[in-house]
């Protein structure tokens, strides 16, 4: 029993000592922990209702990213449920095993299924703490760990095939442009791409600060980068690329939705380019590193395929780079994609 609960129960005892009467009838107040136990027995609180309350609270606390993880985990789980919702007290181990199988049948990898399970477990544990349900330990038989992510890279000829694909839809062309822009900019992350503005380019140099690590990155602005930007004339957005397309107060929502679309369409492009590995935006980042090393870029310029255990180690390497040499290497890599040699 926590301190707050003890204080509440002390106050209840004081009230009971005063023998409060209302309308001529005496009332006995029940300690908080007993109220919780009574509630557990028959509370029919639905998962959707409870989770939406948590999401609203997180938004009030400006914890936008966490609220989004709750939203997407709930959306996935409701897609699995026959009725689209369930009483929290009905969640048990057999049900979660069925949900895990449902996710795997959809082709999701273990780290992704574990992500959904961990978020749902957090929501469930909060409900247990509130006395909404007794703890049935529904997550004991499903995977909730975090496996080491296998970093994927594709070779130069695969990047060339993506670049030269023809007969693509407008959405596929846009998606390919975003992928290639990331590759051309040394594997810039999608979120950093989304928030680029024209002010990031001055005197032929692109400078931006990574949103994740606050590391400042500079590079020469190459013609191939400008070609992609030129294909998408400015609209009513203050940003450079057509990811966040409207000046509204929902930039993050626009970015996350665009990211979802890009990663889905990249799978289609990968199949058309006959690439076996699942294509994602991260593949652009990892591939640039691998191809750079294959072209004899020094190890102090970039680590093997960005293969460090933590990104911090990689950033230590990047900080020591001479931009002149790196810009030359980047120009050579882009030129190899645009003008492949016959013997490549």
C-alpha positions in Angstrom: 0.0 0.0 0.0 1.6 3.3 -1.0 1.8 6.5 1.1 -1.1 8.2 -0.7 -3.4 5.3 0.0 -2.4 5.2 3.7 -3.1 8.9 4.0 -6.5 8.5 2.4 -7.4 5.6 4.7 -6.4 7.6 7.7 -8.7 10.4 6.7 -11.5 7.9 6.1 -11.0 6.6 9.6 -11.2 10.1 11.0 -14.5 10.6 9.1 -15.8 7.3 10.4 -15.0 8.4 14.0 -17.2 11.5 13.4 -20.0 9.1 12.5 -21.1 11.2 9.6 -24.8 10.9 8.8 -26.5 11.9 5.6 -30.3 12.3 5.5 -30.6 10.5 8.8 -28.7 7.4 7.6 -25.2 6.4 8.7 -22.6 5.5 6.0 -19.5 3.5 6.4 -16.6 4.4 4.1 -14.5 1.6 2.7 -10.7 1.8 2.5 -9.3 2.4 -0.9 -7.6 -1.0 -1.3 -11.0 -2.7 -0.5 -12.8 -0.5 -3.0 -10.3 -1.7 -5.6 -10.8 -5.3 -4.7 -14.6 -5.0 -4.9 -14.2 -3.3 -8.3 -12.0 -6.1 -9.6 -14.7 -8.7 -9.2 -17.2 -7.3 -11.7 -15.8 -4.3 -13.5 -16.6 -4.6 -17.2 -14.2 -1.8 -18.4 -13.5 -2.3 -22.1 -9.9 -2.1 -23.3 -10.7 0.6 -25.9 -12.4 2.9 -23.4 -9.6 2.5 -20.9 -6.8 3.0 -23.4 -8.4 6.1 -24.9 -8.4 7.6 -21.4 -4.7 6.8 -21.1 -4.0 8.3 -24.5 -5.8 11.5 -23.6 -3.8 11.8 -20.4 -0.5 11.2 -22.2 -1.4 14.0 -24.7 -2.1 16.4 -21.9 1.3 15.6 -20.5 2.8 16.3 -24.0 4.0 12.7 -24.3 2.9 12.5 -27.9 5.2 9.6 -29.0 4.0 7.4 -26.1 0.4 8.2 -26.9 1.0 7.1 -30.5 2.5 3.8 -29.5 -0.6 3.1 -27.4 -2.8 4.1 -30.3 -1.1 1.8 -32.8 -0.9 -1.2 -30.4 -4.6 -0.8 -29.6 -5.5 -0.5 -33.3 -3.6 -3.7 -34.1 -5.1 -5.7 -31.2 -8.7 -4.5 -32.0 -8.1 -5.7 -35.6 -7.5 -9.1 -34.2 -10.5 -9.2 -31.9 -13.7 -10.6 -33.4 -15.9 -7.8 -31.9 -13.1 -5.2 -32.1 -13.0 -4.7 -28.3 -12.8 -6.8 -25.1 -13.3 -6.3 -21.4 -9.8 -6.0 -19.8 -10.8 -8.7 -17.3 -11.2 -11.1 -20.2 -7.6 -10.8 -21.4 -5.7 -14.0 -20.6 -2.7 -16.0 -21.8 -4.5 -18.2 -24.4 -5.9 -15.0 -26.1 -2.5 -13.4 -26.3 -1.0 -16.5 -27.8 -3.7 -16.4 -30.5 -2.9 -12.7 -31.0 0.8 -13.5 -31.4 0.0 -16.1 -34.0 -2.2 -13.6 -35.8 0.7 -11.1 -36.0 3.1 -13.8 -37.2 0.7 -15.0 -39.9 0.7 -11.4 -41.2 4.4 -11.7 -41.7 5.6 -9.5 -38.7 9.0 -10.3 -37.3 9.5 -11.1 -33.6 10.7 -7.6 -32.6 7.5 -6.1 -34.1 5.2 -8.6 -32.4 7.1 -8.0 -29.1 6.6 -4.2 -29.5 2.8 -4.7 -29.6 2.9 -7.1 -26.7 5.0 -4.8 -24.5 2.8 -1.8 -25.1 -0.4 -3.9 -24.4 1.3 -5.3 -21.3 2.0 -1.8 -20.0 -1.7 -0.8 -20.5 -2.8 -4.1 -18.9 -0.5 -3.5 -15.9 -1.9 0.0 -15.4 -5.4 -1.5 -15.3 -4.3 -4.1 -12.7 -2.8 -1.3 -10.6 -6.1 0.6 -10.8 -8.0 -2.5 -9.6 -9.9 -3.0 -12.9 -8.9 -6.6 -13.2 -6.9 -9.2 -11.2 -3.6 -10.0 -12.8 -4.1 -13.0 -14.9 -0.5 -12.8 -16.2 -1.6 -13.0 -19.9 1.8 -12.2 -21.3 3.8 -15.1 -19.8 3.6 -17.3 -22.9 4.3 -14.7 -25.6 7.6 -13.1 -26.7 8.2 -9.7 -25.1 11.9 -9.5 -25.5 14.1 -7.2 -27.7 16.2 -9.2 -30.1 19.3 -7.7 -31.8 18.1 -6.2 -35.0 19.8 -7.6 -38.1 20.9 -4.6 -40.1 20.1 -4.9 -43.8 22.1 -3.6 -46.7 21.7 -4.0 -50.5 24.6 -3.8 -53.0 25.2 -1.0 -55.5 23.6 -2.9 -58.4 20.3 -3.1 -56.4 20.4 0.6 -55.8 20.9 1.1 -59.5 17.9 -1.2 -60.3 15.7 0.9 -58.0 16.9 4.1 -59.6 16.3 2.9 -63.1 12.8 1.3 -62.6 10.2 2.4 -65.1 6.4 2.2 -65.2 6.0 3.2 -61.6 2.8 4.9 -60.3 3.0 8.5 -59.0 3.1 7.2 -55.4 5.8 4.7 -56.2 7.9 7.5 -57.9 7.5 9.7 -54.8 8.5 6.8 -52.5 11.5 6.0 -54.6 12.6 9.6 -54.6 12.4 9.7 -50.8 14.5 6.5 -50.6 17.1 7.8 -53.0 17.2 11.2 -51.3 18.1 9.4 -48.1 20.8 7.4 -49.8 22.2 10.5 -51.5 22.4 12.3 -48.2 24.5 9.5 -46.5 21.4 7.7 -45.2 19.6 10.7 -43.7 16.7 9.4 -41.4 13.2 9.9 -42.6 12.3 12.2 -39.7 15.3 14.5 -40.5 14.2 14.6 -44.1 10.7 15.5 -43.1 11.8 18.6 -41.2 14.3 20.0 -43.7 13.6 23.5 -44.8 15.1 25.6 -47.7 17.0 27.4 -45.0 19.1 24.2 -44.4 20.8 24.8 -47.8 23.2 27.7 -48.0 26.0 28.3 -50.5 25.7 24.8 -51.9 26.0 23.2 -48.5 23.3 21.2 -46.6 23.4 21.6 -42.9 21.0 20.0 -40.5 20.9 18.8 -36.9 19.8 15.2 -36.3 16.6 15.3 -34.2 17.5 12.1 -32.4 21.1 12.9 -31.3 21.3 16.7 -31.9 24.5 16.0 -34.0 25.1 18.6 -36.6 25.7 17.2 -40.1 27.0 19.1 -43.1 27.5 18.0 -46.7 27.7 19.3 -50.2 24.4 19.8 -51.9 24.6 17.5 -54.9 22.7 18.0 -58.3 20.8 14.7 -57.7 19.4 16.0 -54.4 18.2 19.2 -56.2 16.6 17.1 -59.0 14.4 15.3 -56.4 13.4 18.6 -54.8 12.7 20.2 -58.2 10.2 17.4 -59.0 8.0 18.6 -56.1 7.3 22.4 -56.4 6.5 24.2 -53.2 3.0 24.1 -51.9 1.6 25.5 -48.7 4.2 23.8 -46.6 7.3 25.4 -45.1 9.3 22.2 -45.5 11.7 21.3 -48.4 10.4 17.8 -49.2 6.7 16.7 -49.8 6.4 14.7 -46.5 4.7 17.3 -44.3 2.6 18.9 -47.0 0.4 21.4 -45.1 1.1 24.1 -42.6 -1.0 22.8 -39.7 -0.5 21.9 -36.1 -0.2 18.2 -36.9 3.3 18.0 -38.4 4.1 14.8 -36.5 0.9 13.1 -37.6 1.6 14.0 -41.2 5.2 12.7 -40.9 4.2 9.4 -39.2 1.5 8.8 -41.8 3.9 9.5 -44.6 6.5 7.1 -43.0 3.9 4.4 -42.9 3.0 4.8 -46.6 6.7 5.0 -47.6 7.6 1.7 -45.9 4.6 0.0 -47.3 5.2 1.1 -50.9 8.9 0.4 -50.6 8.0 -3.3 -50.3 6.3 -3.1 -53.7 9.3 -1.3 -55.2 11.6 -3.9 -53.8 9.7 -6.7 -55.5 9.7 -4.9 -58.8 13.4 -4.4 -58.5 13.8 -8.1 -57.7 15.4 -7.4 -54.3 15.0 -10.2 -51.8 15.5 -8.2 -48.6 12.5 -6.2 -47.4 13.1 -2.7 -48.5 12.7 0.0 -45.8 14.1 3.6 -45.3 16.8 2.2 -43.0 18.1 0.1 -45.9 19.2 3.4 -47.6 21.2 4.4 -44.6 22.8 1.0 -44.1 23.5 0.5 -47.8 25.3 3.8 -48.2 27.7 2.8 -45.4 28.3 -0.7 -46.9 28.8 0.6 -50.4 31.1 3.4 -49.2 33.4 0.9 -47.6 33.3 -1.4 -50.7 34.5 1.7 -52.6 37.5 1.9 -50.2 36.3 4.8 -48.1 38.6 4.7 -45.0 37.3 3.0 -41.9 37.6 6.3 -40.0 35.1 7.8 -42.4 32.4 5.3 -41.8 32.2 2.0 -39.8 31.4 -1.3 -41.4 27.8 -1.0 -42.7 27.0 1.2 -39.6 27.5 -2.0 -37.6 28.2 -0.4 -34.2 26.3 -1.7 -31.2 25.2 1.9 -30.5 24.7 4.9 -32.8 26.8 6.9 -30.4 29.9 5.0 -31.5 29.2 5.7 -35.1 28.7 9.4 -34.4 32.1 9.5 -32.8 33.6 8.4 -36.1 31.5 10.8 -38.1 32.5 13.7 -35.9 36.2 13.2 -36.9 35.5 13.3 -40.6 37.0 15.8 -43.0 33.9 17.0 -44.9 36.0 17.6 -48.0 37.0 14.0 -48.3 33.5 12.8 -47.4 31.9 15.0 -50.0 34.2 13.6 -52.6 33.2 10.0 -51.6 29.5 10.9 -51.5 29.7 12.4 -55.0 31.5 9.3 -56.3 28.8 7.0 -54.8 26.0 9.1 -56.3 27.7 9.1 -59.7 28.1 5.3 -59.6 24.3 5.0 -59.2 23.5 7.6 -62.0 26.2 6.4 -64.4 26.8 2.7 -63.8 29.8 1.2 -65.5 29.3 -1.7 -67.9 31.5 -4.0 -65.7 29.5 -3.1 -62.5 
